[in-house]
Amino acid sequence: MAVIAEQLDLGPNEFAFHFETSDGVDADALANFLKRAATVARQRGAELRIVGLREGSLAVIVDVIKKGASKEFAEKPIDTTIKVSTFAAAIVGAIVLAMTPTKSGDTPLGKAGAEVVENHHVTKITVVTSQDITVVMDETIAFEVREAERNRQVMLAGPEEVMRLPHRVAEMIEDARQGNLSGQAALIGDELHFRPDGYRYWVPVDENPVSANGALYPGGNFRVGGRIAMRDGLPDRIIVDWAEPKD
């Protein structure tokens, strides 16, 4: 794998997703995976740009761009280069962490990676930087992601909520659709969650929009509009179309 890092010739603010495969990667599955990775980066103040592809076992080279870095670079190019390089390393760390399943739950990025390995002829996904190589998904990790997913389903609601679930979930879905769903955002297992007011369980946030009102952030109270995705009769995730701080 060290040879791969040398062949990619990555810059200080670049990294690569390396997909071990002899059959290529399904375009839709790859796009979904990269979208989830971009969401993790965006929540931490960065944008990801694909700047190259390598044939063979597919490698997608990504440039990490810190918001506002271009202005800083014009003023202090050397200092800014060092800062962006350090920032890029932090973004890579966040992506690796987001793909690590825990007993408390899974993440959209982890599930997207598991989907690539389970269904699209990829045996391993590796994150490669100029300094390090980390395996973030293979068959074993994909199995752990699915176990974490099942564990989270059990933890979403207690016995009292389950008894009231059909009616209350219907209300939650309608409130989200009409843009009247209010609640609090928090990080749980390094993944953003949202707890609607009047409920005692947290729902993972599948999309976090950046708008004039700003994105969701941990510890804040918001009013949001979007959709509630269900699994086995329980809220599985909330796809947030827009959010605004709640007074």
C-alpha positions in Angstrom: 0.0 0.0 0.0 2.9 2.4 0.6 3.7 2.1 -3.2 0.2 3.4 -3.9 0.8 6.5 -1.8 4.0 7.2 -3.7 2.3 6.7 -7.1 -0.5 9.1 -6.3 2.0 11.9 -5.5 -0.5 13.6 -3.1 -0.1 17.3 -2.2 -0.2 18.5 1.5 -3.9 19.3 1.4 -4.9 16.2 -0.7 -5.9 12.7 0.1 -7.4 9.8 -1.9 -10.1 7.2 -1.5 -8.6 4.0 -2.9 -11.1 1.2 -3.9 -9.6 -2.2 -4.2 -11.5 -3.8 -7.1 -10.9 -5.5 -10.4 -14.3 -4.6 -11.8 -14.6 -0.9 -11.2 -17.1 0.9 -8.9 -20.8 1.5 -9.7 -21.2 5.2 -10.5 -24.3 5.7 -8.4 -22.7 4.0 -5.4 -19.5 5.9 -5.7 -21.4 9.2 -6.1 -23.4 8.5 -2.9 -20.3 7.6 -1.0 -18.5 10.8 -2.1 -21.5 12.9 -1.3 -21.6 11.5 2.3 -17.9 12.2 2.7 -18.5 15.8 1.5 -21.2 16.2 4.0 -18.8 15.2 6.8 -16.3 17.7 5.6 -18.8 20.5 5.1 -20.0 20.1 8.7 -16.5 20.9 9.7 -16.0 23.9 7.5 -14.4 22.3 4.4 -15.3 21.6 0.8 -14.0 18.5 -1.1 -13.1 18.7 -4.7 -12.2 15.7 -6.9 -9.0 16.6 -8.7 -8.0 13.3 -10.3 -8.7 9.6 -10.9 -6.3 6.7 -11.2 -7.0 3.5 -13.1 -6.4 0.0 -11.9 -7.8 -0.4 -8.4 -9.7 2.9 -8.5 -8.3 5.9 -6.6 -10.2 9.1 -6.3 -7.9 12.1 -5.4 -9.6 14.8 -3.3 -8.5 18.3 -2.6 -9.5 19.7 0.8 -10.4 23.4 0.6 -10.9 25.4 3.8 -13.6 28.0 3.5 -12.0 31.5 3.3 -8.5 30.0 2.7 -8.1 31.8 -0.7 -8.2 35.3 1.0 -5.7 34.2 3.7 -3.4 32.7 1.1 -3.2 36.1 -0.8 -2.1 37.8 2.4 0.1 35.1 4.0 0.9 32.3 1.5 3.4 30.4 3.7 1.4 30.5 6.9 -1.8 29.7 5.1 -0.3 26.7 3.4 0.7 25.2 6.8 -2.7 25.9 8.3 -4.6 24.4 5.3 -2.3 21.3 5.5 -3.1 20.8 9.2 -6.8 21.5 8.5 -6.8 18.9 5.7 -5.4 16.3 8.1 -8.2 17.1 10.6 -10.8 16.6 7.9 -9.3 13.3 6.9 -9.4 12.3 10.5 -13.1 13.2 10.8 -13.9 11.2 7.7 -12.0 8.1 9.1 -13.8 8.5 12.4 -17.2 8.9 10.7 -16.6 5.5 9.0 -15.8 3.8 12.3 -18.9 1.9 13.6 -19.7 2.1 17.3 -22.0 0.3 19.6 -24.2 3.5 19.8 -24.8 3.6 16.1 -23.7 3.9 12.5 -23.3 6.9 10.2 -24.6 7.7 6.6 -21.0 7.7 5.4 -20.3 4.3 7.0 -23.5 2.9 5.5 -22.5 4.2 2.1 -19.1 2.6 2.4 -20.7 -0.7 3.5 -23.0 -0.6 0.5 -20.0 -0.2 -1.9 -18.2 -3.2 -0.3 -21.3 -5.5 0.0 -22.9 -4.9 -3.4 -20.4 -3.5 -5.9 -17.4 -5.9 -6.2 -15.1 -3.8 -3.9 -13.1 -5.7 -1.3 -11.6 -2.7 0.5 -11.8 1.1 0.8 -8.7 2.8 2.0 -8.0 6.5 2.8 -4.5 7.4 1.6 -2.6 10.6 2.5 1.1 11.5 1.9 1.8 10.4 5.5 -0.6 7.6 6.3 -2.8 4.8 4.9 -6.0 3.7 6.7 -8.4 0.9 5.8 -11.9 2.4 6.5 -14.1 -0.4 5.0 -13.9 -4.1 4.2 -16.2 -7.0 4.8 -15.5 -7.1 8.5 -16.1 -3.4 9.0 -19.2 -3.5 6.8 -20.6 -6.3 9.1 -19.9 -4.1 12.2 -21.7 -1.2 10.5 -24.8 -3.3 10.0 -24.6 -4.5 13.6 -24.4 -0.9 14.8 -27.3 0.0 12.6 -29.4 -2.8 14.2 -28.3 -1.6 17.7 -29.4 1.9 16.9 -32.9 0.8 15.9 -33.3 -0.8 19.3 -32.1 2.4 21.0 -34.2 4.9 19.1 -37.2 4.7 21.4 -38.1 3.3 24.8 -41.2 1.2 25.6 -43.5 4.2 26.3 -42.6 5.8 23.0 -43.1 2.6 21.1 -46.7 2.3 22.4 -47.5 5.8 21.1 -45.3 5.6 18.0 -47.8 5.4 15.0 -49.7 8.5 15.9 -46.7 10.5 17.1 -44.5 9.6 14.2 -47.2 10.7 11.8 -47.2 14.1 13.6 -43.4 14.3 13.3 -43.5 13.5 9.6 -46.1 16.1 8.9 -44.4 18.8 11.0 -41.1 18.1 9.1 -43.0 18.3 5.8 -44.6 21.7 6.7 -41.4 23.1 8.2 -42.8 23.2 11.7 -40.5 20.6 13.3 -38.5 22.2 16.1 -35.9 20.7 18.4 -32.2 20.5 19.4 -29.1 19.3 17.5 -26.3 17.4 19.1 -23.3 15.2 18.3 -23.8 11.5 19.2 -20.9 9.3 18.4 -19.4 12.0 16.2 -22.6 12.1 14.1 -25.1 15.0 14.1 -28.5 14.0 15.5 -31.7 16.0 16.0 -34.2 15.5 18.9 -37.7 17.0 18.1 -39.3 18.9 20.9 -41.6 16.6 22.9 -39.7 13.4 22.1 -37.1 11.6 24.1 -35.1 10.0 21.3 -32.6 11.4 18.8 -32.8 10.9 15.0 -29.7 11.0 12.9 -29.4 13.9 10.5 -28.9 12.6 6.9 -28.5 16.1 5.3 -27.3 19.3 6.9 -28.0 22.3 4.6 -25.8 25.4 4.5 -28.1 28.3 3.8 -28.5 32.0 4.7 -29.7 30.8 8.1 -26.7 28.6 8.6 -26.4 24.9 9.1 -27.4 22.9 12.1 -24.8 22.8 14.8 -24.5 20.9 18.1 -26.2 22.4 21.1 -28.4 24.7 19.0 -32.2 24.9 18.9 -33.7 25.0 15.4 -36.9 24.9 13.4 -36.4 22.6 10.3 -38.2 21.4 7.2 -37.6 18.2 5.4 -38.4 14.5 5.4 -38.4 11.7 7.9 -37.1 8.4 6.6 -38.5 5.3 8.3 -37.2 1.8 9.0 -39.1 -1.0 10.7 -41.8 1.5 11.8 -39.3 3.9 13.5 -37.6 7.2 12.4 -34.3 6.1 10.8 -33.0 9.6 9.8 -34.1 13.1 9.0 -33.3 14.6 5.6 -33.1 18.4 6.4 -33.9 20.6 3.5 -33.5 23.9 5.5 -33.0 25.0 9.1 -33.2 28.2 11.0 -32.3 29.0 14.6 -35.2 28.9 17.0 -35.5 31.9 19.4 
